[in-house]
Amino acid sequence: MGAGYTVSWDLVLWLGQHKDSYVVGVGGEDYAIGALLHTGDKGKNFVNLGWQVMDHPSCGEVGVGWCRKYGEDVIIVHQLKNYHLQGDAIEYFLGDGRLAMDEGQ
């Protein structure tokens, strides 16, 4: 359970019908959604994306948890809590960020 959920419409509806059971506690909203799906015996198809998921490099110490530098294998960036961080991710994926990384800049 953690960052990055893609759910089908039937699960969106189910989550909406069970929002009273939704409690954000330890682990935040990502963990709470996963726990609710697990408790409701939903979300059977789980895919662990491993290091393809990362926290933004400014989240803490690089190499601890999901905090890492952008890399070619990354497909989901977590912890984009403001426009600046979102802009960094957009620049990496759609701008020249990949080229700059490849050139060692």
C-alpha beads as a LAMMPS data file, in Angstrom:
LAMMPS data file: protein, C-alpha beads

105 atoms
104 bonds

1 atom types
1 bond types

-500.0 500.0 xlo xhi
-500.0 500.0 ylo yhi
-500.0 500.0 zlo zhi

Masses

1 110.0

Atoms # bond

1 1 1 0.000 0.000 0.000
2 1 1 1.381 3.367 -0.912
3 1 1 1.714 5.970 -3.608
4 1 1 0.190 5.792 -7.037
5 1 1 -3.235 4.225 -7.386
6 1 1 -5.048 3.648 -10.654
7 1 1 -8.528 2.352 -9.971
8 1 1 -11.414 1.310 -12.176
9 1 1 -14.683 3.216 -12.051
10 1 1 -16.387 0.533 -9.954
11 1 1 -13.702 1.032 -7.269
12 1 1 -14.087 4.819 -7.469
13 1 1 -17.805 4.367 -6.780
14 1 1 -17.119 1.863 -3.987
15 1 1 -14.609 4.233 -2.339
16 1 1 -17.179 7.038 -2.556
17 1 1 -19.802 4.854 -0.892
18 1 1 -17.384 3.992 1.935
19 1 1 -15.862 7.421 2.536
20 1 1 -17.001 7.321 6.169
21 1 1 -14.517 4.476 6.688
22 1 1 -11.695 6.577 5.251
23 1 1 -9.321 7.578 8.048
24 1 1 -6.044 9.337 7.387
25 1 1 -3.590 8.302 10.050
26 1 1 -0.131 6.852 9.951
27 1 1 0.995 6.752 6.338
28 1 1 -1.254 9.534 5.065
29 1 1 -3.892 9.445 2.358
30 1 1 -2.059 6.968 0.132
31 1 1 -1.871 4.361 2.860
32 1 1 -5.480 5.050 3.912
33 1 1 -6.808 4.332 0.406
34 1 1 -4.796 1.106 0.249
35 1 1 -5.974 0.030 3.699
36 1 1 -9.612 0.753 2.808
37 1 1 -9.349 -1.269 -0.414
38 1 1 -7.707 -4.130 1.498
39 1 1 -10.290 -4.060 4.303
40 1 1 -13.116 -4.091 1.759
41 1 1 -11.519 -7.035 -0.049
42 1 1 -11.145 -4.840 -3.146
43 1 1 -8.214 -4.026 -5.369
44 1 1 -7.091 -7.592 -5.998
45 1 1 -4.770 -6.737 -8.884
46 1 1 -1.735 -5.139 -7.287
47 1 1 1.360 -4.256 -9.264
48 1 1 4.527 -3.319 -7.418
49 1 1 6.354 -0.787 -9.570
50 1 1 9.374 -0.853 -7.278
51 1 1 11.930 1.815 -8.152
52 1 1 9.794 3.064 -11.038
53 1 1 8.043 5.102 -8.326
54 1 1 10.016 7.812 -6.577
55 1 1 9.583 10.692 -4.177
56 1 1 10.781 14.056 -5.446
57 1 1 14.549 14.433 -4.747
58 1 1 13.862 17.359 -2.370
59 1 1 11.768 15.137 -0.047
60 1 1 14.662 14.212 2.180
61 1 1 17.867 12.267 1.964
62 1 1 18.385 10.786 -1.502
63 1 1 18.615 7.009 -1.210
64 1 1 16.341 6.785 1.841
65 1 1 12.883 5.371 1.161
66 1 1 11.632 6.399 -2.261
67 1 1 13.662 9.606 -2.252
68 1 1 15.944 9.435 -5.260
69 1 1 17.119 11.312 -8.319
70 1 1 15.189 11.134 -11.556
71 1 1 16.171 8.199 -13.737
72 1 1 15.172 6.601 -17.025
73 1 1 13.150 3.928 -15.198
74 1 1 10.891 6.388 -13.312
75 1 1 7.221 6.490 -14.332
76 1 1 5.580 7.955 -11.189
77 1 1 6.817 10.809 -9.002
78 1 1 5.296 11.133 -5.522
79 1 1 5.508 14.056 -3.074
80 1 1 4.731 16.769 -5.635
81 1 1 3.127 18.998 -3.029
82 1 1 3.496 22.382 -4.792
83 1 1 3.701 23.913 -8.274
84 1 1 7.494 24.127 -8.214
85 1 1 7.887 20.395 -7.561
86 1 1 5.226 19.599 -10.150
87 1 1 7.104 21.810 -12.625
88 1 1 10.327 19.890 -11.951
89 1 1 8.593 16.619 -12.823
90 1 1 6.995 18.088 -15.950
91 1 1 10.354 19.480 -17.035
92 1 1 11.972 16.099 -16.534
93 1 1 9.363 14.084 -18.412
94 1 1 8.297 16.561 -21.107
95 1 1 11.030 19.177 -21.223
96 1 1 14.770 18.877 -21.645
97 1 1 15.329 17.372 -18.187
98 1 1 16.168 13.930 -19.568
99 1 1 18.694 15.390 -21.999
100 1 1 20.355 17.442 -19.255
101 1 1 20.528 14.360 -17.003
102 1 1 22.022 12.259 -19.798
103 1 1 24.681 14.909 -20.430
104 1 1 25.551 14.996 -16.730
105 1 1 24.408 18.594 -16.203

Bonds

1 1 1 2
2 1 2 3
3 1 3 4
4 1 4 5
5 1 5 6
6 1 6 7
7 1 7 8
8 1 8 9
9 1 9 10
10 1 10 11
11 1 11 12
12 1 12 13
13 1 13 14
14 1 14 15
15 1 15 16
16 1 16 17
17 1 17 18
18 1 18 19
19 1 19 20
20 1 20 21
21 1 21 22
22 1 22 23
23 1 23 24
24 1 24 25
25 1 25 26
26 1 26 27
27 1 27 28
28 1 28 29
29 1 29 30
30 1 30 31
31 1 31 32
32 1 32 33
33 1 33 34
34 1 34 35
35 1 35 36
36 1 36 37
37 1 37 38
38 1 38 39
39 1 39 40
40 1 40 41
41 1 41 42
42 1 42 43
43 1 43 44
44 1 44 45
45 1 45 46
46 1 46 47
47 1 47 48
48 1 48 49
49 1 49 50
50 1 50 51
51 1 51 52
52 1 52 53
53 1 53 54
54 1 54 55
55 1 55 56
56 1 56 57
57 1 57 58
58 1 58 59
59 1 59 60
60 1 60 61
61 1 61 62
62 1 62 63
63 1 63 64
64 1 64 65
65 1 65 66
66 1 66 67
67 1 67 68
68 1 68 69
69 1 69 70
70 1 70 71
71 1 71 72
72 1 72 73
73 1 73 74
74 1 74 75
75 1 75 76
76 1 76 77
77 1 77 78
78 1 78 79
79 1 79 80
80 1 80 81
81 1 81 82
82 1 82 83
83 1 83 84
84 1 84 85
85 1 85 86
86 1 86 87
87 1 87 88
88 1 88 89
89 1 89 90
90 1 90 91
91 1 91 92
92 1 92 93
93 1 93 94
94 1 94 95
95 1 95 96
96 1 96 97
97 1 97 98
98 1 98 99
99 1 99 100
100 1 100 101
101 1 101 102
102 1 102 103
103 1 103 104
104 1 104 105
